[in-house]
Amino acid sequence: MSGCEFVRDSLRLFVNRQKLSEGDRLPSEIALAKEFGVSRTVLRETYRLLERDGFIVVKGGAGTFLGGTSPPVKNTLNELNSTGTLIRKAGFEASAEIQNLEHRVADPEWAEKLRLGENERVIVVQRLRKADDTVIAVAWNIFIEELVGDTLENGILQDSIFLHLETECGIRIASAHTGVSALRHDCPRDRWAKEMLGDSALLLKRLHFDGKGSPVFYSLDYIRTDLVDLIVQQERNFY
């Protein structure tokens, strides 16, 4: 981790611990450099980056103030990471809360994605994801029942799905196909997610595969785009 990344993450944790809000004045450079154990040069370099992103506002002669336009979590869709990993990388405490778990016959869309036959069953887990105390995502994770068995019972799935599948089921997720969708008014699940997350919510449909290219689980991830910055790197091909 670079010095700037360390200061950025430390500052976000400091802001949350102190319960600072947009417009609040930050301590002096000397005080924060001492707090984080870094030089003022590193702190100022980090400030330039954070000011560009809108996380802070520097007012000459008045001090440095907390901004409010920079999403706390950056989700680089080019990389396959769990939501918990993204939250922790941003300097927040990650937690998951299971809302519901049920065994059922797969919906037609799910069956097609997961390559299931007629009447094959899935396990559907509904979860809330939090950064500190703020709900930033809700998800429906649809697992092939035959693959995971009863390992998801009793609220065991509290953190990384990838880690759980690897340690409890011997399945390693290697890749995923992700589609981005707007929420639909005629879908009850979309309406519920919008009530939970607000108008900024966006839906990521993710189909996860093991190393052999076989589907393992399908996710409907609703994300608060005012708090999660979705980034895709694109490159031109020249022939």
Secondary structure, DSSP 8 states (H G I E B T S, - for coil): --HHHHHHHHHHHHHHHTT--TT-B---HHHHHHHHT--HHHHHHHHHHHHHHTSEEEETTTEEEE-S-S-SEEEETTS---HHHHHHHTT--EEEEEEEEEEEE--HHHHHHHT--TT-EEEEEEEEEEETTEEEEEEEEEEEHHHHTTTT-TT---S-HHHHHHHHH---EEEEEEEEE---TT-HHHHHHHHHH-TTEEEEEEEEEETTS-EEEEEEEEEETTTEEEE--------
